[in-house]
Amino acid sequence: MSDKDKIDELVKCYGQLKSEISKVVVGQDDVIEQVCISVLSRAHCLLVGVPGLAKTLLVNTIAKTLGLTFNRIQFTPDLMPSDIIGSEILDENKSFKFIHGPIFSNVILADEINRTPPKTQSALLEAMQEGSVTASGNTYRLPNPFFVLATQNPIEQEGTYPLPEAQLDRFMFNIWVDYPSYEEELEIVKKTTSDETNKLDVILTADQITTYQDLIRRIPVADNVLEYAVSLVNKTRVKNEKATAITQKYITWGAGPRASQYLIVGAKCYAALRGKYSPDIEDVKAIAKPILRHRLVRNYRADAEGFSMDRIIEELL
């Protein structure tokens, strides 16, 4: 089967996937699409939204429809790195044995990731970047595919620990989960206040996901699209010759090279899900906000004048 045929097959599978997820999750089409893009791009994503917007339910549902193993880790101030990675114990033969922690799963829901101290947050860094964890000098590979889908509450900041920039940069997307519309909320209330249950079918297996991830990487990209993505990221850097007036005025720190990489991989996947065999500049623009919004640091003037991160990115685009 040629790559073009595989892209056509991916479009069909994606349609089935959305249909299956909609049995449980009402609305949130953009959020579902961006989570699926991060999965197919072999990347991680951060879901930001107030409580009760089905962030946890969405991740759980996607894991079930993808036929992947799933673990939820509730982050708390007293959570230790060994609670995530695992630890060695002395077995009945008086030899040390490593007991795998919850991170040994295909999909990890890191619930309220900013509620735990940096020491524990850093336990995820190696896992997210290398696909492995190290304990007592031994390295253990994590299952493939592996994704961290983290959630964060943007309102309640008391007793929280802001994620370090190095860890934020590991997330491909910062996805804003918004309130449902009036009609969507009516549908949510109907579904969740009855005894109706929906059985979810597995649409994609782990092997199929790995195949599609490799397919996304093989999609060709025109030079002008590559140049646009890299130029866009360069515009966010204050001391760069490409920096715009909006950058000079409102941004303290710009995005790093990982943003350029994710813009291209994300554009490839975004295009493929629409049946296109190569991305164009519009595909880069379509996924720019969730990729850039957690990589730029606004200054005091942006706060004072009410310039949101999304508004700054719109100006850059």
C-alpha positions in Angstrom: 0.0 0.0 0.0 1.4 3.4 -1.0 1.7 6.3 1.4 -1.2 8.1 -0.4 -3.4 5.1 0.2 -2.4 5.0 3.8 -3.3 8.7 4.2 -6.7 8.0 2.7 -7.1 5.1 5.2 -6.0 7.4 8.1 -8.8 9.9 7.1 -11.4 7.1 7.3 -10.1 5.9 10.7 -10.0 9.4 12.1 -13.7 9.9 11.1 -14.6 6.6 12.9 -12.5 7.7 15.9 -14.3 11.0 16.2 -17.7 9.3 15.9 -16.8 6.8 18.6 -15.5 9.5 21.0 -18.7 11.5 20.5 -20.7 8.7 22.1 -19.3 9.8 25.4 -17.8 13.3 24.9 -20.1 16.1 23.7 -18.6 18.8 21.6 -14.9 19.8 22.1 -14.1 19.0 18.5 -11.0 21.2 18.3 -9.7 19.7 21.6 -10.3 16.1 20.3 -8.5 16.9 17.0 -5.5 18.4 18.8 -5.1 15.5 21.2 -5.3 13.1 18.2 -2.7 15.2 16.3 -0.3 15.0 19.3 -0.8 11.2 19.5 -0.1 10.7 15.8 2.8 13.1 16.0 4.4 11.0 18.8 4.1 13.9 21.2 2.5 15.0 24.5 0.0 17.7 25.3 -1.2 19.9 28.2 -5.0 20.4 28.6 -5.8 23.6 30.5 -9.4 24.3 31.7 -11.6 24.8 34.7 -12.9 21.8 36.6 -15.8 19.9 35.1 -15.1 20.3 31.4 -14.5 16.5 30.8 -10.7 16.7 30.5 -10.2 13.4 32.4 -13.2 11.8 30.6 -11.8 12.8 27.2 -8.4 11.3 27.8 -9.9 8.1 29.2 -12.2 7.8 26.2 -9.5 8.4 23.7 -7.3 5.7 25.4 -10.2 3.2 25.1 -10.9 3.9 21.5 -7.2 3.5 20.7 -7.0 0.2 22.4 -4.1 1.4 24.6 -3.3 0.8 28.3 -4.2 3.8 30.4 -3.1 5.0 33.9 -4.2 8.1 35.7 -1.8 9.8 38.2 -3.4 12.3 40.5 -0.7 14.8 41.3 -0.6 16.1 44.9 1.9 18.0 47.0 3.1 14.8 48.8 3.6 12.7 45.6 7.1 11.4 45.3 9.1 10.4 42.1 9.0 6.8 43.2 5.2 6.9 43.2 5.3 7.6 39.5 8.3 5.6 38.3 8.3 2.7 40.7 10.8 1.5 43.2 13.0 -1.5 44.2 11.8 -3.9 46.9 13.5 -6.8 48.6 11.7 -10.0 47.5 11.4 -13.3 49.3 14.7 -14.4 47.8 16.4 -11.5 49.5 17.2 -9.9 46.1 16.1 -6.5 44.9 13.3 -6.4 42.4 12.0 -3.3 40.6 8.3 -2.8 40.8 7.0 -0.8 37.9 5.1 2.4 38.7 2.0 3.7 36.9 4.1 5.5 34.3 4.6 2.1 32.6 1.5 2.5 30.4 0.7 3.7 26.8 -1.3 6.7 27.9 -0.6 8.6 31.2 -3.1 11.1 32.4 -1.1 13.5 34.7 -4.1 15.1 36.5 -3.5 18.6 37.8 0.2 18.3 37.1 1.0 21.7 38.7 -0.1 20.5 42.1 3.1 18.6 42.8 6.6 20.0 43.6 9.3 20.3 40.9 11.2 17.2 42.1 8.2 15.0 41.2 7.4 16.9 38.0 11.0 16.3 36.9 10.4 12.5 37.2 8.3 12.9 34.0 11.0 14.7 32.0 13.1 11.7 31.1 10.0 9.7 30.4 8.6 12.3 28.1 11.8 13.0 26.2 13.5 9.6 26.1 10.7 7.1 26.5 12.5 5.5 29.4 13.0 5.9 33.2 16.1 5.4 35.3 16.0 3.9 38.8 18.9 2.7 40.9 21.3 3.1 37.9 19.1 0.9 35.7 17.2 2.2 32.6 13.8 0.7 31.8 12.1 1.3 28.5 8.5 2.5 28.5 5.8 0.8 26.3 5.5 2.1 22.7 3.5 4.2 21.9 3.8 6.4 25.0 2.0 9.7 25.6 1.6 12.1 28.6 -1.6 14.0 28.5 -1.5 16.4 31.5 -4.3 18.6 32.9 -4.1 22.0 34.7 -6.6 24.2 36.4 -5.9 27.9 35.3 -8.0 29.4 38.1 -6.9 27.9 41.5 -3.2 28.7 41.8 -2.9 28.6 45.6 -0.7 25.7 46.6 0.5 25.0 43.1 3.9 24.8 41.5 4.2 26.4 38.0 5.7 24.0 35.5 9.4 24.9 34.6 9.9 26.1 31.1 12.0 23.0 30.2 9.1 20.8 31.0 6.5 23.0 29.3 8.6 22.8 26.2 8.2 19.0 26.1 4.5 19.4 25.5 3.6 19.8 21.8 0.3 21.5 22.5 -1.1 23.7 25.2 -4.8 23.1 24.6 -7.4 25.5 26.0 -10.5 23.5 27.0 -13.4 26.0 27.0 -17.0 25.9 28.3 -19.5 24.0 26.2 -22.2 25.9 24.2 -25.8 26.1 25.5 -26.9 23.3 23.2 -23.9 21.1 24.1 -24.5 21.6 27.8 -28.1 20.5 27.3 -26.9 17.3 25.6 -24.3 16.7 28.4 -27.0 17.0 31.1 -29.3 14.6 29.2 -26.5 12.0 28.8 -25.1 12.2 32.3 -28.3 12.2 34.3 -29.8 9.0 32.8 -28.8 5.4 33.1 -27.6 5.3 29.5 -24.2 3.7 29.0 -22.2 3.5 25.8 -19.8 0.7 24.9 -16.8 2.0 23.1 -15.2 0.1 20.2 -11.5 0.0 19.6 -10.7 1.9 16.3 -6.9 1.8 16.2 -4.5 -0.6 17.8 -1.0 0.2 19.1 0.6 -1.2 16.0 -1.6 0.9 13.7 -0.8 4.0 15.7 2.9 3.3 15.3 2.5 2.8 11.6 0.6 6.1 11.2 3.2 7.9 13.3 5.9 6.7 10.8 3.7 7.7 7.9 3.3 11.3 9.3 7.1 11.6 9.4 7.4 10.5 5.8 5.0 13.2 4.4 7.0 15.6 2.2 7.1 19.3 3.0 7.7 22.1 0.5 10.7 24.5 1.3 8.4 27.5 1.5 6.4 25.9 4.2 9.5 25.0 6.2 10.8 28.5 5.8 7.5 30.0 7.0 7.4 27.8 10.1 11.0 28.7 11.1 10.5 32.3 10.2 7.4 32.5 12.4 9.3 31.1 15.4 12.2 33.5 14.7 9.8 36.4 14.8 9.0 35.6 18.5 12.6 36.2 19.6 13.3 39.7 20.8 16.9 40.0 19.7 16.4 38.3 16.4 16.6 40.3 13.2 13.1 39.0 12.2 11.5 40.2 15.4 8.4 42.3 14.8 7.2 45.4 16.6 4.7 43.3 18.5 7.5 41.1 19.7 9.7 44.0 20.8 6.8 45.5 22.7 5.1 42.6 24.4 7.4 39.5 24.6 10.3 38.8 27.0 11.4 35.4 25.7 10.6 33.7 22.4 10.1 30.1 21.4 13.0 27.6 20.8 13.7 25.3 17.9 11.4 22.6 19.3 8.5 25.0 18.3 9.7 24.9 14.7 9.9 21.1 14.7 6.4 20.8 16.2 4.9 23.3 13.7 6.1 21.1 10.8 5.1 17.8 12.3 1.8 19.2 13.5 1.1 20.7 10.0 1.8 17.4 8.4 -0.6 15.6 10.6 -3.3 18.3 10.4 -3.1 18.2 6.6 -3.1 14.3 6.5 -6.3 14.2 8.6 -7.9 16.3 5.9 -6.8 14.0 3.1 -4.0 16.3 1.9 -0.7 14.6 0.9 1.5 17.6 1.8 0.9 20.5 4.2 0.8 24.2 3.2 1.2 27.5 5.1 -2.4 27.5 6.1 -1.9 24.2 7.9 1.0 25.7 9.9 -1.2 28.7 10.8 -4.0 26.4 11.9 -1.9 24.7 14.7 0.3 27.7 15.6 -1.6 28.9 18.7 -1.6 25.7 20.8 2.1 25.2 19.9 3.3 28.7 20.7 1.1 29.8 23.6 3.1 28.1 26.3 6.5 28.9 24.7 6.3 32.7 24.7 6.8 34.8 27.9 4.8 38.0 27.9 6.2 41.1 29.7 4.5 43.4 32.2 3.3 45.8 29.3 1.3 43.0 27.7 -0.4 42.3 31.0 -1.1 46.0 31.7 -2.6 46.5 28.2 -4.6 43.3 28.2 -2.7 41.7 25.3 -3.4 37.9 25.7 -1.0 35.3 24.4 -3.4 34.3 21.7 -3.8 37.9 20.5 0.0 38.3 20.3 0.2 35.1 18.2 -2.6 36.3 15.9 -0.6 39.5 15.3 2.5 37.4 14.5 0.5 35.3 12.0 
